[in-house]
Amino acid sequence: MAALETPQAFDPWDPAFVADPYPAYEELRARGRVHYYEPTDQWLVPHHADVSALLRDRRLGRTYQHRFTHEDFGRTAPAPEHEPFHVLNDHGMLDLEPPDHTRIRRLVSKAFTPRTVEGLKPYVDRLAGELVAGLVEAGGGNLLTDVAEPLPVAVIAEMLGIPESDRAPLRPWSADICGMYELNPSEETAAKAVRASVEFTAYLKELIEARRKEPGEDLISGLIAAHDEGDRLTEQEMISTCVLLLNAGHEATVNATVNGWWALFRHPEQLAALRADHSLIPTAVEELMRYDTPLQLFERWVLDDIEVDGTTVPRGAEIALLFGSANHDPAVFDSPSDLDLSRKENPHISFSAGIHYCIGAPLARVELTASMTALLSHAPTLTLAEPPARKPNFVIRGLEGLRVEL
């Protein structure tokens, strides 16, 4: 069976699509289970059941270089001038497969145990309260830069042991590196990512060396100690792991916060219900991550031929798993276009699934809960000051800012 033609409504570079991709996803789902999309040379998968199953399918991988050369796989090697980005990216556990992925994840997971995350909760709650207090004292401001960004950046930097005085470049570095995860990134985007990769790597080399001489209670010191005790972790793996934890440790949380509050302001009856009953916060956090998914697409390489609904997707192809579409699939969610903060059955896949399930998901939930609780408790009259501009990115979905007032 031939792949179905991709509906023209799916256009990740169209501002109208980026503003609201969900109607196009509905059309994609109606037209079939897999679609070849020529502009990115990818196979789009829009249904929840398929996305969920393929995230767990070991015939797919985040990389293919553990089994094939670029030539064997029918792919072109990255441009030499982009090498600093790819060295940094390709040694992080998100882009590794077993056994390397298993080894690194086992080491890092010690920092994200339920007990560790629970131990961080008082710090997260206190910081969220302080940030919201500043917003209230000013009579409003930019929810993105005043609360959504500084909270998770500070938390992950604290875990890694990055001094407060060194934290200013972390968010810009992260934003420039994450630009490479968009579809068909430009040369300008690549140049920014390369520069950020070089600068971030140089900084972390110095910090790792400092921690070797004077260990602390932080994650970097823990990774060094584990390495010294025999668990193999190269310096590049350590650097790439720290960058991944910083990028993944705040990017989704930042965007989930502003996407979520923008959705709440557009649904005043749901916001009123939440303000009246704070016990809705846990289900509200899950529903807001489902309703406007911060990571819209996740890619996998096809390592061995697979078949989706009678269509063979060949080895060497790239699959684009559409998280945003899967989270709006009516086969799984009742009235998926409705924002329902009391939704009980909510198997969204905003944190992925399988061996690459987000290791920081419990911490992200703690952060989202803390900021929402603080805003509802200390800024109960918070309103939108002006409609926000959406970032032009498709894959990582967020806002340029979110101006609010009291």
C-alpha positions in Angstrom: 0.0 0.0 0.0 1.4 3.4 -1.0 1.9 6.1 1.6 -1.0 8.6 1.7 -0.3 12.1 0.4 0.2 14.6 3.2 -2.6 17.1 3.5 -1.6 20.6 2.5 -2.8 21.9 5.9 0.3 20.4 7.5 2.9 23.1 6.9 5.3 23.6 9.8 6.6 26.9 8.3 3.2 28.5 8.0 2.5 30.9 10.9 -1.2 30.0 10.8 -0.3 26.3 11.3 2.2 27.1 14.0 -0.4 29.2 15.8 -2.9 26.3 15.8 -1.7 23.0 14.4 -4.5 20.9 15.9 -7.0 21.1 13.0 -4.3 19.9 10.6 -3.6 17.0 12.9 -7.2 16.1 12.8 -7.1 16.0 9.0 -3.9 13.9 9.2 -5.5 11.3 11.5 -8.6 11.1 9.3 -6.5 10.5 6.2 -4.5 7.6 7.6 -1.9 6.3 10.0 1.3 7.2 8.2 2.1 9.9 5.7 5.3 10.6 3.8 6.2 14.3 4.0 8.6 15.2 1.2 9.8 18.7 2.5 11.5 17.0 5.5 11.9 13.5 4.0 10.0 12.1 7.0 7.1 9.8 7.7 4.6 11.4 9.9 2.7 9.3 12.4 -0.3 11.1 13.9 -2.3 8.5 15.9 -1.8 7.9 19.7 -1.7 4.1 19.5 1.0 4.2 16.8 3.1 6.9 18.4 2.9 5.1 21.7 3.9 1.7 20.2 6.7 3.1 18.0 8.3 4.9 21.0 8.8 1.4 22.5 9.7 -0.4 19.2 13.4 -1.3 19.2 13.5 -1.5 15.4 13.6 2.3 15.7 16.4 4.3 17.3 17.4 7.9 18.2 20.7 7.1 16.4 21.8 4.6 13.8 25.5 5.0 14.3 25.7 2.1 16.8 24.8 -0.2 13.9 25.6 1.6 10.6 27.9 4.1 9.0 26.2 7.1 7.4 27.0 5.5 4.0 25.5 2.1 5.0 22.4 3.9 6.1 22.0 5.9 3.0 22.5 9.2 4.9 24.9 12.1 4.4 27.4 12.9 7.3 26.8 16.2 9.0 28.7 19.2 7.6 32.2 19.4 9.2 31.6 23.0 10.4 28.6 21.7 12.5 30.8 19.1 14.3 30.9 20.8 17.7 27.1 20.7 17.9 26.9 17.0 16.8 29.7 15.9 19.2 27.9 17.6 22.1 24.4 16.3 21.0 25.4 12.7 20.0 27.1 11.9 23.3 24.0 12.7 25.4 21.8 9.8 26.5 18.8 11.1 24.6 20.6 10.4 21.3 22.2 7.2 22.3 21.0 3.6 22.2 21.9 0.6 24.5 24.3 -0.2 25.9 25.7 3.3 26.1 22.2 4.8 26.8 21.6 2.2 29.6 25.0 2.9 31.3 24.6 6.7 31.3 20.9 6.7 32.3 21.6 4.3 35.2 24.2 6.8 36.6 22.0 9.9 36.1 18.8 8.3 37.4 20.3 8.3 40.9 19.7 12.1 40.9 16.1 11.7 39.9 14.8 9.1 42.4 11.4 9.8 44.0 13.2 10.6 47.3 15.6 13.1 45.7 12.8 14.8 43.8 10.7 15.0 47.0 13.7 16.4 48.8 13.9 19.2 46.2 10.3 20.2 46.7 10.8 22.7 49.6 13.5 24.5 47.5 11.3 24.6 44.4 8.2 25.8 46.4 10.2 28.5 48.1 11.8 29.7 44.8 8.4 29.7 43.0 6.9 31.7 45.9 9.7 34.3 45.7 9.4 34.7 41.9 5.6 35.1 42.1 6.0 37.6 45.0 8.3 39.7 42.8 5.7 39.6 40.0 2.9 40.7 42.4 5.0 43.5 43.9 5.6 44.9 40.4 1.9 44.7 39.6 2.5 42.3 36.8 5.1 41.6 34.2 6.3 39.0 31.7 5.3 35.5 33.1 7.8 33.9 30.8 10.9 35.8 32.0 9.8 36.6 35.5 8.6 33.1 36.6 8.5 30.4 33.9 12.2 30.6 32.9 14.1 31.4 36.1 12.4 28.6 38.2 13.5 25.4 36.3 16.8 27.0 35.2 17.7 27.7 38.8 16.6 24.2 39.9 18.6 22.3 37.3 21.6 24.6 37.7 21.4 24.0 41.5 21.3 20.2 40.9 24.3 20.4 38.6 26.2 22.7 41.0 26.5 25.7 38.6 27.1 28.8 40.7 24.5 31.6 40.6 27.1 34.0 39.1 27.5 31.7 36.1 23.9 31.1 35.2 23.1 34.1 32.9 24.3 32.4 29.7 22.6 29.1 30.4 19.2 29.9 28.9 20.6 31.6 25.7 23.0 28.7 25.2 20.1 26.3 25.5 17.9 28.2 23.2 20.6 28.3 20.5 21.3 24.6 20.8 17.6 23.6 20.7 17.2 25.6 17.5 18.8 22.6 15.7 15.9 20.4 16.7 13.5 22.3 14.4 12.7 20.9 11.0 15.3 21.8 8.3 17.2 24.4 10.4 18.9 27.2 8.6 22.7 27.8 8.4 22.2 30.8 10.7 20.5 28.5 13.2 23.3 26.0 12.9 26.0 28.6 13.4 24.3 29.8 16.6 24.1 26.2 17.8 27.8 25.6 17.0 28.9 28.7 18.9 26.7 27.8 21.9 28.0 24.3 21.9 31.7 25.5 21.9 31.1 28.0 24.7 29.0 25.7 26.8 31.5 22.8 26.4 34.4 25.1 27.4 32.6 26.3 30.5 31.7 22.8 31.6 35.2 21.5 31.1 36.4 24.2 33.6 33.6 23.4 36.0 34.3 19.6 35.9 38.0 20.3 36.5 37.1 22.5 39.5 34.8 19.8 40.9 37.6 17.2 40.5 39.7 19.3 42.8 36.9 20.3 45.2 33.9 17.9 45.1 30.5 19.1 46.3 27.1 17.6 46.9 26.0 18.3 43.3 25.3 16.0 40.3 28.6 16.8 38.5 30.6 15.8 41.6 28.5 12.6 41.8 29.2 11.7 38.2 32.9 12.3 38.7 32.8 10.0 41.8 30.9 7.3 40.0 33.5 7.4 37.2 36.4 7.2 39.7 34.7 4.2 41.3 34.7 2.3 38.0 31.4 3.3 36.2 32.7 4.3 32.8 31.8 7.9 31.8 34.0 9.8 29.4 34.5 13.5 29.9 32.5 14.2 26.7 29.6 12.0 27.9 29.7 14.0 31.2 29.6 17.3 29.3 26.8 16.2 27.0 24.8 14.8 29.9 25.0 18.1 31.7 23.9 20.0 28.7 21.1 17.6 28.0 19.9 17.8 31.6 19.9 21.6 31.5 18.2 21.8 28.1 15.6 19.1 28.7 15.4 20.1 32.4 13.8 23.4 31.7 12.8 23.8 28.0 9.6 21.7 28.4 8.7 23.2 31.8 9.1 26.8 30.6 6.9 26.2 27.5 4.4 24.1 29.4 4.0 27.0 31.9 3.4 29.8 29.4 1.3 27.6 27.0 -0.7 26.5 30.0 -1.5 29.9 31.3 -2.3 31.2 27.8 -4.8 28.4 27.5 -6.2 29.2 30.9 -6.7 32.8 30.0 -8.6 31.7 26.8 -10.8 29.4 28.9 -12.0 31.7 31.8 -14.5 29.2 33.1 -11.8 26.6 33.6 -9.5 29.2 35.2 -12.3 30.2 37.6 -12.9 26.6 38.5 -9.2 26.1 39.3 -9.0 29.3 41.4 -12.0 28.1 43.4 -10.6 24.6 43.9 -6.8 24.2 44.2 -7.3 20.4 44.5 -7.6 20.5 40.7 -3.9 21.4 40.3 -2.6 17.9 39.8 -5.0 17.0 37.0 -4.7 20.6 35.6 -1.0 20.2 35.2 -1.5 17.0 33.2 -4.3 18.4 31.1 -2.4 21.6 30.2 0.6 19.5 29.0 -1.8 17.5 26.9 -3.9 20.3 25.6 -1.0 22.4 24.1 2.0 20.0 24.0 5.4 21.7 24.5 7.2 19.2 22.3 5.2 18.6 19.2 7.3 16.1 17.4 9.9 13.5 18.3 12.1 11.7 15.7 13.3 8.2 15.3 15.5 6.4 12.7 14.1 3.2 11.2 16.8 0.6 11.8 14.9 -2.3 10.3 11.9 -2.2 8.0 8.6 -1.6 9.8 5.0 -1.7 8.6 2.3 0.8 9.6 -1.2 0.0 8.4 0.0 -1.9 5.4 2.7 0.7 4.5 6.3 -0.4 4.7 8.6 2.3 6.1 12.1 1.2 5.0 15.3 1.0 6.9 17.1 4.3 6.6 13.9 6.4 6.8 13.1 8.9 9.5 9.9 8.7 11.5 8.3 11.9 12.9 6.1 10.9 15.9 3.5 13.7 16.3 3.0 14.1 20.0 0.7 17.1 19.6 -1.6 15.0 17.3 -1.4 11.9 19.5 -2.5 14.0 22.5 -5.6 15.1 20.6 -6.6 11.7 19.3 -10.4 11.1 20.0 -9.7 7.4 20.0 -8.0 8.0 23.4 -9.3 11.3 24.8 -13.0 12.2 25.1 -13.6 15.6 23.5 -9.9 16.2 22.9 -10.4 19.8 21.7 -11.9 20.7 25.0 -9.8 21.9 27.9 -11.0 19.9 30.9 -8.9 20.5 34.0 -10.7 17.7 35.9 -9.9 15.1 33.2 -9.1 11.9 35.0 -8.1 9.5 32.2 -5.2 11.3 30.6 -2.5 9.1 29.1 -0.8 11.9 27.3 2.7 11.3 25.9 4.2 14.7 26.4 7.1 13.0 28.3 7.6 10.4 25.6 7.7 6.7 26.4 9.9 3.6 26.3 13.6 3.7 27.2 13.8 7.4 26.4 10.9 8.4 28.7 11.8 11.7 30.2 14.0 11.0 33.3 13.1 14.4 34.7 9.3 14.1 34.4 8.7 13.9 38.2 10.8 17.0 38.7 8.9 18.8 35.9 5.6 18.0 37.6 6.9 19.4 40.9 8.0 22.6 39.2 4.8 23.1 37.3 2.8 22.4 40.4 4.8 24.8 42.4 4.5 27.7 40.0 0.8 27.1 39.5 0.1 26.9 43.2 2.1 30.1 43.9 0.3 32.0 41.1 -3.1 30.9 42.2 -2.4 31.6 45.9 -0.6 34.9 45.6 -1.8 36.4 42.3 -5.5 35.4 42.3 -6.4 38.4 40.2 -3.8 37.7 37.5 -5.1 38.6 34.0 -3.7 38.8 30.5 -2.2 42.2 29.7 -2.0 41.6 25.9 -2.3 38.7 23.5 1.1 37.0 23.2 3.2 36.4 20.1 3.9 32.7 19.4 7.5 31.7 18.6 7.9 30.7 15.0 9.2 27.2 16.0 7.1 24.2 15.4 8.8 21.3 17.2 9.4 23.1 20.5 6.2 25.0 21.0 6.3 28.2 23.1 5.6 31.9 23.3 7.8 34.9 22.8 6.4 36.2 26.1 3.2 36.4 28.2 2.5 39.8 29.6 0.2 39.7 32.7 -1.1 42.2 35.2 -3.0 42.2 38.5 
